[in-house]
Amino acid sequence: MRYLEALLMKFAIVFSVIFVILGLVYGVGVFEMFILSIIITVLGFVGDLIIYPKTSNKVATAGDFVAVFLIIWLGGMWLIENPDFSLIVPALSSAAIIAAGEWFFHIYLTKRVWEQRETSHTTEHDEPRQL
């Protein structure tokens, strides 16, 4: 149940950022935003479960930034029909804001889902944790 809650929380973070940037600023349709949000959420959550426990919060957040940028940029070219704007700026801004949220989401995963006291932001050198 905690994983489902975390997945829904991640989707809410991703969709809200994409809604503001792509929807309100660039006028992208809800369907396209929803599909991009689903793809980012699912791939990102799998990455959070595989990459984050083996590395650090910095590495996982950087990976999320790159993944979100690529998904919005390439997925947007595939989904958004004849965009009248370049997708690079909205992809970069969305990736930066989502990555900032991911930093705190990873801390949430560690403390609430996996119930560990130590998080990567409290370790001295942000070294990979041993599970």
Summary of the structure (lengths in Angstrom):
residues: 131
radius of gyration: 15.2
end to end distance: 21.4
largest distance: 48.5
contacts: 403
relative contact order: 0.16
helix: 74%
strand: 0%
